[in-house]
Amino acid sequence: MQQDKILVIGALGQLGSELADALREAFGEDNVIISDIRRPIDLEPHVRFEALNVLDSKRLAALVDEYKITQIYHLAAVLSATGEQDPLFAWQINTDGTLNVLEVAREKNIHKVYFPSSIAVFGADTPRQNTPQNTIMNPSTVYGISKQTCERWCEYYFRKFGLDVRSLRYPGIISHKAPPGGGTTDYAVEIFYKAVATKSYKCFLQEDTYLPMIYMPDAIKATLQLMEAPAQNISVRSSYNLGAISFSPVELTQEIQKHLPDFKVKYVPDFRQQIANSWPQSIDDSVAKKDWAWTPDFDLALMTEDMLFNLQKKVEKIVL
Ligand code: AKB
């Protein structure tokens, strides 16, 4: 059997940096090539890196040929909050970039493509509790509109060309290795850094804003599980709803205060409040559960304990 060779695009972001580690572990260091528009500050000797702007489809095709790539994980995107600052740029990166990947994958007979979608594909008309897999969407951010469009393209490439594209609608991802890159759910990461470093945080969402979230180890587990599932089990070729935890800023604050009782939070909502108000509060992921046996491992308490433990270790390293 041919050894899979994997290209991760947008690999230096929050998800990419941890997913690339997991892929190296699963497929071997020589079989994972990471790429990003920016160069890594420190490149570890075992990491194979190539600079790539996802809008440059010639370079993408050349990398696929050079490394005999069989799978592409396309993670490059402009997120919801940053996207609103320059909507046309966000549309170009998110939509043209994804079409470049799908087209190169079709031309080069790539075996599998992974595309990350988001809860941002839903909008103010969507039922917000236990949001179903198939429902009214009407996203209002350029990020959500571009992710919804790309979901349609993914399904199109599967039906029209038989390209094996798989996708998840991620909730907010919480992690302690690389920072998130300009999303509405970023507060749920920032709050941990501030809790450990300064014991106070100014939250840009109201205290009662429920949003769906997932801890990074679960996000990685779901991604690998979906990509390893037999093709005949994959009934959704747009993007799967993915659920894990749902909480509000005040609930997260209270959970952190169980470990750090002096921690204080002020709630000062900004433009991101309106985005959060248009998104689901919790997700129905029963189709993912049925098709490829999805179950998360981390609840709010476990995630909080693990985040604080790891961030405290990081701070101690800096201080020593
Ligand atoms: C964002 O907030 O933009 C992202 C997402 C939910 O896709 N974290």
Residues whose N, C-alpha, C, O or C-beta is under 5 A from the ligand:
A	BS01	AKB	L79 S80 A81 S118 I119 A120 Y170 P171 G172 I173 G182 G183 T184 T185
